[in-house]
Amino acid sequence: MAEKSVAAVATPAATGSSATDAEEPVRRPWYGSIQVVLHSHPWLGPFFVLVISAIVFETINPRFLDLFNISIMLQQVVVIGLLALGQTLIMLTAGIDLSCGVLMILAQMIIGGLAISAGVPTVLALLLGGGVGALAGLVNGMLVSRLHLPPFIVTLGTLGAFGSIGLIYAKGQSFIPPPTAAPSNSLLLWTALPIKLGQFQITVGVVIMLVLYLIVGYILSRTAWGRHVYSVGDDPEASRLVGVRTTQLLLSVYVAAGVIYALAGWLQIGRTGQATTNVSSSLNLDSITAVVIGGVSLFGGRGLVSGTLIGVLIVEVFQDGLNLAGVHLYYQGLAEGLLIVAAVALDQWIRRVRA
């Protein structure tokens, strides 16, 4: 009788359970839904950070959201915005480009030197500058895809190489357009031409940046090439097995990024009124920061250019907001470093999601 009683207790009928109970999926914790949403919409987290940051800085200094200040911030992000766009393409393939800033400077010096010093027609100078960007990107791509060297090491090496080439070409001088040149009649400075919308003002450079974001976003989301970029970043071996030519794809990504960096050099000339090597040394870090904060995964295969654009705005909002708040420059670097660490930690957490 004792044995029968034990058996009865062990049966599903006795315990009030059913065989299907064991097959029920494990319930997610309360934050699991947030994790799933952020995994499906990587731009959403950065967007909330942008909105909250703007509200906080506006509370600290009511001038922050003035139309004039917003106009200035948009004009200041055009160069870093294009660098981050090229960086996005590379990071989607699980790579990284530490040479983007000096490549932009090299292309800028080629364009400025040819158009201003050598008297080459501006259109031809721009095309040759774009060709230099494409060639430099091809060098990076060949080393990564053909020799299978880590992108970090490759671009760390070309960071010094491209920078030195730019300095050698410029011979320590800046190329400044003649006083008669103006954005309205000079293609070289055309990107600085203002566009007034009432009290709000942007430049042609801002429009060019936004148009390029739309074009690249469309290519990534609507074309086979774009889908292959994501697949190679997510799993290069699986992509190769299904017929994706991973080597050619990586080459095309680095070349495309190089051309975008060269365009950033043109916008830099328009913004500063000269071609010079005396450009901020934080361009490389700022571009990586913007891309990571914007939700593009450091491990490839996930992210959107819209998120990158939001990340660029977040970097500018923090820099401008901290300046208006009177925060010392040292602490601004600390804030940017904490942003990077937080963004990478969030990316790691989001990647652990299980559907």
N, C-alpha and C positions, 0 to 999 in steps of 0.2 A: 504493500500500500504506500509505503514511503517513497519507493522508486516512482510509482505512478504520479504521486503528488509533485515531485520534482519535474517530471516530464511535462506535466500539465502547465506548470509555471513557465516553462521554457517555450511553450507554443505561442505563436502570434495572437491566437484568440485569447489566451490567458493574460497576455501583457497589454492587450488593447491596441496592438500595432498591426500593420499589414505589410505584405512583401514589398509593396510599392513605396512604403515610407523610406526604405533604405536607399531607394533610387532618386529621392528628391534632391535637387541641387542644393548645395550649401548656400545659405543666405549671406549676401554681402554685408559688411559692416556699413554704418550710416554714410561713411565717406566713399564707399565703393561706387555709388552713382556719380559722384563728382569726378572720380578717377576716370570712369567710362566716358563721361561727357568731354572732359579735357583731352582724352585720347582721340575721340572722334573729331573734335574741333580744337586743334592746337592753338588757334589764334585767340580763343576766348579768354584764357588766363592772362596773357599780355594785355588784352583790351581792358580788363578790369583794373590791372595795375596802372595803365595809362590814365584811366578816368580817376581813380583814387588819388594818384600822384598829382594830377592837375587840380583836383579839389583841395588837397592839402596845401600846395604851394600858393593857390589863390587865396586861401585863408590866411597864410603867413604874409603875403604881399598882394594886395588887390590889383596891382599893375600887371600881374602875371598873365591874365587872360585878356588883356587889352588887345584890340585888333592889331595895333602896331607891333606889340611884342610877339604875337602869334605869327605875323608876317615875317619878322626877323628870324624867328626860329625855323620857319619853313625854308627860308633862303639859306640858312646855315646848314641844313641837313642834306643838301643836294649831293655833295661829294661823298659823304659817308653813306648816303642812301644808295648810290650806285655801287660803291665798294661792297656794301652789305648784300646787294643783289647778286653780284658775281660770286661772293662768298657763299651765298645760299645754294647756288647750283653745285658748288664743290662739296659743301657739307652734306647735301642730300645724297651724295655718293659715298658718304662716310669718310670724306677727306677734310682737309683744312688748308688754307692758304695764308701763310705768314708773310708772303711777299706782295700782297695786293697793294699796299700803300706805296712802296718804292716802285712797283710796276707802273702805278698811276703817275708818279713823279717822272719816271723815265719817258713815258709817252708824252707827258706834258712838255718836257724839255725838247723832245724831238719836234713836236708841233710848233712850239714857240720859236725854236731855233731856225727851223725851215721858213716859217711864215714871216718872222720879224727880221732875223739877221741875214738869212740867205736869199730873201726876196721871192721864195717859192709861192705860187698862188695858194691861198688859204685852203681851198677845197682839196688840193693835192696834198698839202701838209697834213690835213686832217686824215686823209686816206692813208698816208704813210705812217702817221702816228697810230692809227688803228691797226695797220699791218704789224707794227712793232709790238703792240699789245697781243695780237694774235700769235706772233712768233714766240714771244716770251711764254704765253700760255701753252703753246705747243711743246716748248722745252720742258716745262713742268709736267705736262701730260705724258710726254714720252718717258720721262724718268719714273713716273708713278706707274704707268700702264705697261710699258715694255720691260723695264728693269725691275718692276715690282718693289720699288723702294717706298718706304713709308712717306706719305704726303707731308707729315710734320717735318721730317728730316730734309726732304727735297726742297720745300719752300723756305725752310730755315737757311739752307745753303744759297738759294737764289735770292733771298732777301739781301744778303751781302753783295752778291754778284750784280744784280740789277741796280742796286743803289750805287755801286762803284761805277758802273757803265754810265749812269746818268750824270754823276759828278765829272767823269772824264770828258763826256761830251760837252757839258756846260762850261768846263774849265773855271768853275767857281763864280760864274757870272749869272745874272738874271736877264731874261729877255723881256724888255718892256716895249709895248707898242708906242708909236710916235704920238705926240700930244694931239695931233689932228684926228686920231682914231677915236671912234665912239661906238657904243653898242648899236646905235641906229644905222651906221654905215659900215661897220666892220664885222664880218662873219666870225672873226676870232673872239670878239667880245660880245657877240649877239646874245649869248646865253644870259647876260646880265641885264638885258633890256627889261624894264619894269612893265608889269601888266596891272593896271589899277582897276579895282572893283569897288568903287566907292572909297571908303576909308581903308579898305583892305587892299594890300599890294603884295604881289608875288613877282617872280621873274620868269623869263622863258626857260631858264634852267630847271625850275621847279616843275614846269609843265613837261619838259623832256623826261625828267626822272619819273613822274607819275605815268607817262605813256609807256615807258620801258617796263615799269612794273606790270602794267596791264598786258603788254605783249608777252613777257616772260611767264606771267601767271596763266595766260591762255595756252601757251605752248606746253607748259607742264601739266595742265589739267585736261587738255583736249587732243593732244597728239600722241602718237606711238612713242616718239622720242622722249616725251615727258614721262610717260608711264615706265619706260625703260630706265630712266634716271632713278625713279623711286625704287624699282625692283632691284637694280644693281646695288643701291645703297642698303637695301634691306637684306638681300642675300645674293652676293655676286655669283656664287657657285651654282645656285639654283637657276639664276637668270641665264648663265652660260649654257646650262643643260637644256633649257627650253628654246635656245636659239638666239639669244641676245648676244651681239658682238660686244662684249664688255670692254675690250681694249679700244676699239674705235669709239665707243660711247664715252669712255673716260677722256680720250683725246679731244673729242668734240666739246665736252663740258669745260675743260681747261682753256681751250681756244676761245669759246664763247665768253668765259669769264674774263680773259685777257682783253677782248674787244670792249667789254663793258668798262673795265678799268681805264682803258684809253679814253673812252667817252667821259669818264669822270675827270680825266686830266683836262679835257677841253672845258668842262664846266668850271674847273678850278681856275683856269686862266680867266674866264669871264668874271668869276667871283672876286678875284684878287687884283685883276687888271694887269697881270704879268705872269710869266712862266719862271718859276724859281724853285730851287731845291730846298729853300727854307720853309718847309711845310711841317705841320705838327707831326711829332714822332709817334703819336698815339693812334694814328689812323688804323693800323693793323688791329690793335686791341679793340678799338671802338667798333670796327666792323664785325669782329667775332662776337663781341658783347651784344650788339644789336641783334645778330642772327640767333644767338642762343636764347636771349631774353624773349625773342619773338616766337619761340616754340619750335624752332628747327632742331632736330635731335643731333647731338654730336656723333651719334652712332649711325646716322644715315637713315634714309627711307621714310622719314616723317617730317612734315612741316609744310608751310605755305608761304608764298611771297607776301601775302597780305599780313601774315604774322611778322615777317621781317620788317615790313614798313612800320608796323606798330612798334616793334623793338627799336627801330631807328628813332622814332618819335619819343620813346621812353628815355633813351640815352640823352637826347637833346633836352627833354623836359627836366630831367634830373640836373643836368649841367646848368641850364638857365635858371631853374628854380632855386638851386642851392646858391647860385651867384646872387640872385635877388634877395635871398634870405640872409646874405652876409656870411655864409659858411666859408671857412678857410679852404684854400685849394687842396691842402693835404687831406682834409676830411672828405672832399669830393672824390678823390681817388679811392678812399676807403669805402665810400658808398657804392661806387661802381664795382669794386672788387666783391663786395657782399652781394650785389645784384647777380654777378656771374655765378657765384657759388650757389645762391638760392635757385637760380634758373636751372643749373645742371642737376641739383638735387631733385627739383620738381620733375625734370625730364626723366630721371631714373625711376622715380616713383610712378609716373604715368606709364612708362614702358612695361611695368609689372602687371598691368591690367589684364584681366582674363575675361573674355566675353562669356 
